[in-house]
Amino acid sequence: MSSVARGASRLGLASGRNRNAHSYGGGSDSRAKITASRSGSREGRLPLAKVKVNKSRGGAVAGVGKASLIGGLFARLCTLVVACVALVAVSIGLLAGYRWLTTIDYFTIRDLQITGVSRMAREDVLTQAELKPGMNLLAVNMENVEAMLTKNPWIESAQVTRVLPDTLKIRVTEREPSYLVQYEDSLCYADGEGRIIDKVQSDKFVSLPQVEVESGMERHLPVLEELRKAIAAKQTPFGLDQVAWIRLSWRYGLEVRLMDRNVLLCVGVDDWKNNLTHMGLVWANLAKRGELDRTAIISAQNRKVWVEMHG
């Protein structure tokens, strides 16, 4: 082979190789590009797929959440309805049971015990309380009975006790009259502190000292109760049955008129206990000297005592 042909073939071979190399190189580039495009397309499609999947999952989760919320609300509503029905059923049952208990004969009142009354009669207490044998013990409202009893002016307090199955106990504390008081053109009973109890009735009259209170001396009314206690404890030279009347006056303070002796006793309300003690000493001295019958006024004021004689 000639050198020219050899060179040409070499050149051809070389060119062929170059073409092949170029084609190979180009092929590899093409494959790389194709691979890259495929991988790129895959990578490009993969996020889209993920987004689609996430969207579908988010919608499913939202749907499940809504269903769970509706289911929870429905369950709570059912529970509330069941609770209300149960409460109504229990209430109806209790009411029916109470009505049954308050009508059966087993709890009929057969024993009415009343204590603490001296001035009032048993029938007066039952009438005031609107009670009578034969009533159902459980149907008696004890608070209402106590309230009705204390509306009576002669009852200071009342206590009602239920003893099953058939006994009702009533304990009454009466107000004790200590004085007679002229009040609004009527003669009334008053307690130890001068508080009005009730009008005097001729069929239930009790002889008591009469009390007069000048206007403005009402603040000294508690002295009346203290005086009554002192008389009961025999700390005075006279008894309550000897007192005709008592007056609270601006001039003398506490005035006491005795029935069996024509004598007026005047005690200053300021430090009245000491004044009363000094009066007792003078009283004993006058009695010892036999001068009580001639005594008209004994006045004890500011721990000093003055005596005035008749004539």
Buried (B, 14 or more C-beta within 10 A) or exposed (E): EEEEEEEEEEEEEEEEEEEEEEEEEEEEEEEEEEEEEEEEEEEEEEEEEEEEEEEEEEEEEEEEEEEEEEEEEEEEEEEEEEEEEEEEEEEEEEEEEEEEBBEEEEBBBEEBEBEBBEBBEEEBBBEBBEBEEEBBBBEBEBEEBBEBBBEBEBBBEBBBEBEEEBBBBBBBBBBBBBBBBEEEEEEBBBBBBBBBBBEBEEEEEEEBBBBBBEEEBEEBBEBBBBBBEBBEEEEBBBEBEBBEBBBBBEEBBBBBBBEEEEBBBBBBBEEBEBBBBBBBEBBEEBEEEEEBEBBEBBBBBEEEBEBEEEE
